[in-house]
Structure formats: structure tokens, C-alpha cells
Amino acid sequence: MTKYVIFSFFLVLIYPLGVDLYLTGLTAIASDLNASEVTLHHAFSIYLMGMVSSMLIAGWCSDNLGRKPVILFGTLIFFLASLSAGLSITEKQFLISRFFQGSGSGFCYVVTFAILRDTLTEQQRAKVLSMINGITCIIPVLAPVLGFIILLYCEWSMMFYLMGAYSLLVFIFCFLGIKETYHKKEIKNKKVNLSVIKPTTDSFFTRYFLSRLLISCLGMAVILTYVNISPIVVMQQMNYSTGEYSILMTSLAMISMTISFLMPKILMKYRYKHILSVGFICFGIGIIFLFIGKKSDMRWFFITFALCGSGFALLFGIIMSQALSPFSQRAGVASSVLGISQLSFSSLYIWVMGWIEVSSINMLVVILFISCIVGTLFLCFPRFTEQKKVKYNV
């Protein structure tokens, strides 16, 4: 079991590595490719588009072909796309490569959660998923430093070669050291009545799954909204330099990472309901500090940013583990549905708020407020969203 947990940590890092590592070299890339930095910033959106496009395919394939073939395919795609990006001589080639990088990372991201569903109990899964949130925070912390060092001694293309080398190592790890974790269970006919907790036919339309899906989407929207508005607020409105902004974001990521790594101990001491309550309270207090910052010193916003990361760290592992728990036979598709919904909902929210010209801070206020309301209803009416006990024959 430990080997699969460690492998999942390595596998999930492919996604943030593709997002953060190249950002330090954006100016150099734009210069070499004769492209504007604004255009190359679209590479992030294109990366996410590639990721979303592959997620549903990855879920179906992992439930029908197995987890291992999907991992091997995803890491191979990411490897080839990384080489292509590093060798790019035109803007078009670079953006196409970014799309396929996203596609490869989408395959890997989905199967990470499916493997954990196959190998861990719900309580173990909640702890590991919380730690995965901390693991993904490592890349935003280290990427600026690593990127700076690479640019001191090498060309920007080395960043993409490094991404490719990492995915190749994961490919080798999977090929040589990981066995298939998914085996379709044959249900034999037995005349035995059992009373167990089981959702009807692994349905995606149960209140239990949909409630967790909604909360996970809101939590992801909080994080992505905060990340999306932070450069506007910090560098444009508060006039911080790029270096000061990097230090600030690194510090905030370390807070979230610390809480994520402490989650296994927290989960052993406190009930899920209490932990979730604290997470939603963090969002609520964050709203208060946003209003304080608007009326006085804008540096109060930093407390809200820290609370967004902290609240999400408290919620993520528990909610994702519960959402996956009913799906013994369709964990791959369930992971796909969760991933696609989270990214699509967050992107749509940010786009709609921008389209109707909501200010950056108010954009964060709205999503925090909605999350608090939904979270309060979720905690106050647990019977409405719990799994039902049903009798069935096997």
C-alpha cells in the first residue's frame, strides 16, 4: 500500500509541474518565439483545456482497460509534448505542445485518485488526499527558485526537458514497479440478504455524491479565484514588485502546505464534521477581512488569501474521499467527473464574473459567501446528503 501512496504523490506532481515551472521563463520564451507575453499567458488556459479534454476519456479507459495502461499513456504523451515545447521555434508549435502537455497531465491526474480509491479505505484516503493537496503546493513554492536557477545556466527549453525527464521517471516507475490496482469484481448469485450502506448502482445522481461534488467545485473555485485575482490585487492595485509578489505567494502556499501535511494528525483527533466546520469558518472570516481591507489597509487581504488556502486544505481530503467512496467499480469515471466539474465550474465562474465586470475583490467575496451558505446547509442537514441503507441480494 505504501508504494502506491508514494507513487500517487509522484504522479500527481505532473499536473502542477506543467503549470508553474515555465512561468519564470515566460519573458525569454516570448523573446525567442517572437510572441507577446500576453499571448503566451494563454498557454495556461490551453493547458487546462487539454487537461479537461482528456479527463473523461481517462476515466472511462481506466475503468475498462485498467489504471496502469492509462498512466503509461499519459506520462508518454506528457514526455513527448514537453520535448516538443522545448524544441518549439514558433508560437503555434509551443501552444499546441502545451495542449498535449495538459492532455497527458489530465490522464495522470484522474488515475491518481482512482488508484487511491482502489487501495485505501475511506479514512486512509482522506488523510492521503489531504497530503496530496500539500504535495501539489510544493511546486508553486519551488518552481520560481528552480526556474531562476535553470535560466542562470541554461536556455528556457531546459525547463520543458526537465518536465519531460520527470514524466519519463514516473513512466519507468509505473512500468517496472507498479501492478494493476483495478480488477473487476464478479458478483456471484447468493441468496443472502444483507443490510449495507451502498448507493444504487454507483450512481452519479445521488444526493450524497452531488453534495460532495458541489462543495468540491466551490472549494476549487475559491482557490482558483484567489490565484487568478492575486496578481491584479497585489501588483497592480498595491504596487508590489514581481519579486515581492513571488515571496508573498510562496509564503501563502507554505501555509496551505503545512496544514495539508498536518491533516493526518488532525483527522485522528477530530470528527469530520468539526474539521469541515472550521474550513467553512475560515472562508467566512476571510470575507470579513476583505471588507476590512477595502475600508482601510489593503494588506488585510493577505489574511483572507491565507484563510482561503487553509480552508481548502481542511476540506479537500475529506470531501474528495467521501465523493469517491461509493464508486468501487467506476472510480476512474468518478475521478473524471470530479476533476472536469471542478475546473469547468471554476473557469465558468471567473469568466462570468469578469464578463459582468465584477471587481477582483468582489469576485472573491461572492464565491466565499456562496461556499459558506452551501457549507452551512451541508453541515446543518446531514441526513439530506448521507448515504442510505438499502437491502439488496448478492
N, C-alpha and C positions, 0 to 999 in steps of 0.2 A: 504493500500500500504506500509506504514512504516513497518508493521510487516513482510511483505515478504522481504523487503530490509534487515532488521536486521537478519532474518532467513538465507538469502543468505550469509551474512557475516559469520555467524556461520558455514554454510555448506561448504563454500569454504576453510575454515581453515583446514579441514580434510586432504586435499592433502599435504600442506607443513608440517603439524604436523607429518605425516608419513615419510617425507623426513629428517627433521632436528633434531627432538628431541632425537633420539637414538645415534647420532654421538658422543656425549660426552662419551658414554659408550662403544664405539667400542672396546677399549683395553680389558675391563672387559669381554665383550661378547666373544671375541676371546679366552681369557684365559679359561673361563668356558666351552666353546664348543670344546676346543682343535683345533681351526681353526686359520689360519693366518689372520691378519688384511687385507692383500691384497685380500684374498678370500672374506671376509665379505664386502669389498668395492663394490663387485659385487652385493650386496644386493640392492644398489641404482638402478643399471641397471635393475635388476629383478623387482623391484618395478615399474619402468616406463613401463616395458614390460606388467606387469599385468594391469596397468592403461590403456595403449593403447588397449589391447585386449578387455577390457570391454566397451570402449567408443562408438564404433559403435553400439553395442548391446543396450547400454543405450539410445542412440539417437532414435533408432527405437522403443524401448519399451516405451519411454516417449511420443512419438508422437502417439502411438496406445493404450497404457494402461493408460497413464496419468503420471504426474510428481511425484505425491505422492507415488505410489507403488514402483517406481524406487528408490526414496530416502530411503524409509524404507528398501528395499532390500540391497542397497549399504551400508547403515550405519550398518545393521546387519552383512553383510559379513566382514566389517572392524572391527567390535567389536569382532567377533569370531576369525578372523585372528590375531588380537592384543593379545588376550588371548593365542592363540597357540604359537605366537612368544615369549611371556613372559615365557611360560612353556617349551620352547624348551630345549632339552638335547643333540641334535645333530645339526651339521651344516646343514644337509639336511632339517631337520624339520624347522629350522629357515628360510632358503631361500625359502622354499615352502610357509611358512606363510607370508613372505614378498611379494611374488607374489600375494597372495589373498588380502593382505592389499592394494596393488596397484589396484587390480580389484575393491574393494569396493570404494576406493577414486575416481576411474575413473567414476563410476556411479554418485557419488555426484558432481564431477566437471562439468560434462556435464549438469546436470539438473539445476545447479546454473544459468547458462547463459540462459537456456530455461525459467526458472521462471521469470527472469528479462525481457526477451522478451515478455512474456505474460502480465506482469503487468505494464510496464513502456513505456512511449513514447521514441522516439529516443534521444531527448535532455536530458531527465531524465536518460536514460540508459547510455549515455556517461559519465555523472557525477558519477553515481554509479559504473560503471565498472572501472573508474579511481581510485575510492576509494577502490575497491576490490584489485587492484594492491598494494595499500598501506597496506591493511589488510594482504595480504599474506607476506608482508615484515616484519610484526610484529614477526612472528615465527622465522625467522633467527636471529632476534635481541634478542629475549627472550630465545630461545632454549638452547644456551650454558650455560646461567645462571641457568635456570631451571634444566637442566641435571646435572650440577655440584652440585646443592643443593640436588637433588634426590640421587646421588651417595654418598653424605656425610652421609646420614641417612638410605638408603635402597639399595637393590640389583638392578642391571641393569634391571631386569624384571619389576620393578615398572614403568619404562618409558613406556613400552608397555601396562601395566594395565591402566596407565593414558590416553594413546591414546584410549583404549577401553572404558574407562569411559566417555571420551568426546564424542565419537561417539554414545554411549548409550543415553547421554543427548540430542544430536541432534535428535536421533530416537524418543525420548519421545516428544520433542518439535514439531516435524513434526506430530506425531500420534495424539496428543491432540490439537495442536494449529494452524495447517496449513490446509487449504482447498485446494482442487484441483484447479489449476490455468488454466489448459488447457481444453478447450471444443471445439470440432469440430463444426465449423460453417456450418450451412446448407445454401446453396446458392439457393435462390428462383429465378425462371424464371420471369424476368420483362423486359418489352420492353422499357428500358430506356438506352439511350446512355450516357455514362459518360466518360469524359477525365480525367484520373487519372494516377499517377505515379505508375506503377506496373510492375515488371518483369514477363516475361512469365512463368506461371505455377510454380512459386517458383523454377526456375532452378538454379542448381549449376554451370552451364556453361556460365553464363552471364559475360560480361567483368566487370560489377560492382562488383560482388561477387569475381571473380577470382583475381582482382586487390587488393582488401582488404585482401583476403586470402594470397596472395604473400607477402604483406607488413607485415602482422602479423607474417608470418613464418620467414621473415628476422629479424624482431624485436626480436622474441623469440630466434633465432639463435645467435644474438648479446649477449643477456643476458646469455644464457647457455654457449656460448664460453668463455665469460669473467669469469663466475663462474668456468668453467672447468680448465682454464689455471691459474687462480689466485693463487692456492696453489703452482703450479710449479714455477711461476714467483716470488712470494713473499717469500716463504720458502726455495726453492732450489736455485734460482738464486740470491736473495737478502739476504738470510740467516736470515730471520726473524724467531723468535720462534713461537711455536703454539699459545701461549697467545697473542703475538703481532699481529699475523695474525687474530685471533678472534676479537680483538679490532678493527682492520682495517676494516674487513668485516662488523662488526656491525655498524660502523660509516658510511660506504658507503650505507648500507641498510637503515639507518635512513634518508639519503639524498633523496633516492628514495621514501621512505615512506612519507616524508614531502611534496614533490612535488605532490604525488598522492592525499594526503588529501587536498591540495590547489587547485586541478583541478576543483572542482565545481565552485569556485570563478573565476578561470581563464577562464572557459568556458562561464561564464556570461559576461565577459568583452571583449573577443577577438573572432574572427572568427576561425572556424575550420582550414581553410587554413593556417592562420598565426601561429596557435599552432603547426600544423604538420610541417610547415617550420622550426620552432625553434627546433623541435625534430630532424629533419634530419641534421640541422646545428650542433647540439650537437655531432652527430655521425661524421660529417666532421671534427670538431675541435679536436675530440678525436684522429683521425688519425694523425693530426699534432703533438700532444703531445706524441704519440707513437714514432714517428720519433725523436723528441727531446730527449726522454728518451733513445733511442738506441744510440744516439750520445753523450749524457752527463750523467746526473744523472738519474738512473732508477726510482727514486721516482716521476718523472713526469708521470709515468704510472698511478699513483693513480688518477690524474686528469681525465685521459681517463676512468678509471673504474667508476668514479663518473658521467661522462658525458654519459656513456652507460646506467646507471640506470636512469638518468634524462631524456634522450631522449626517452627511452622506456616508462617511466611514462607519458610523454606527448602524445605519440602515441597510447598507448594501448586502453584506453577507447573509443576514437573516432573511431578508425579502427574497433574494435570489435563490437561496437554499429551499425556502418554502415553495416558491414558484415551480421549481424543478421536481420537488418531491413526488408528485403524483405520476410522473412520466417514466415508468420503468422501461417501456418499450419504445417510446418516442422522445427520448431525452435530446436527441440531436435536433429534431424539428422544434421542440420546445425552446432550446437554446437559441435557435434561429429567430423564432417569433419574438423572444425577449430582446435580442440584440437589434433586430430590424426596427421593432416598435420604439425602443429607446432612442436610437439615432434619428429615426424619422420624426418622432414626436418633438424631440429637442430642436431639430433643424427647422421644422414647420413653425414651432413657437417663435424661434428667433427671427425667422423670415417675416412672419405675420406682424410681430411687434415692430420690426423695422419698417415694414410697408405702411403701417398706420402711424409711423413717426413717433413712437413712444420713446422717451429718453432712456439712456442706458441704465441709470439707476432705477427708474420706474419699471423697466423691464424685469429687473431682478426682484423688485418689491412684489410685483404681480405673481410671479412663479413661486416665490416663497410663501405668499399668502394662500394661494391655491393649495400648495403642498401641506400647509398647516391645517387647513379646513378638511381636506381629504384624509389626512393622517388622524385628525381628531375623531372623525366619523368612523374610521377603520378601527381605532382603539376602543371607542365607546360602544360599538355594536359588533363585537367579535362573533356572535352567533350567526350573523348575516353572511359572514365570509369564511366560516370554518368548514372543514371537510365533513361531509355527512357519513354517518354509519349506515351501511347498506348490507343486506344479506344477499349472498349470491352462491351459486353452486359451482364447485370445481370437481 
